[in-house]
């Protein structure tokens, strides 16, 4: 059996590097729900999360949005700041939250949105650097006039957005919140604005 390779609609691959701390114009290009196996050191289950992939003309970044009581405010911030809508629903478990966020963040209308974003990071004692988004406040308001581009090491913006991790190594590229997701009552999500073509 012979395979065909049709290049008529194939675009040339482009090289996109990972972003360093700075201010950039980014779009959400993908999101994936992850339910890690195993337990934390205290024996509790690991928290599920949605890995959100951002990309702009100068680079890309992914960050984990954990689904836990302490991190719900971060998820709400992302939705309000990026899309302009508040999630006003109750979900029974983390998997439902994850499925909803993936559906929302990968919607064609959301992928069209470009925002100015502050990218921070953590530098470990081992000298390795891990970029991430701050817990909140990383989306610039419309019309803001922040200088775009990479921060200079040691300047005010660098010091505000890059943190030192005193652990021997850093094994994550994002903020980690360790609370577990509580069970709640099931909701039947309703589209409260059918004209915006978003699933809520």
Buried (B, 14 or more C-beta within 10 A) or exposed (E): EEEEEEEEEEEEEEEEEEBBBBBBEBBBBBBBBBEEEEEEEEEEBBBBBBBBBBBBEBBBBBBBBBBBEEBBEBBBBBBBBBBEBEBEBEBBBBBBBBBBBBBBBBBEEBEEEEBBBBBBBBBBEEEEBBBBBBBBEBBBEEEEEEEEEBBEEEEEBBEEBBBEBEEEEBEEBBBBBBBBBEEEEEEEBEEEEEEEEBEB
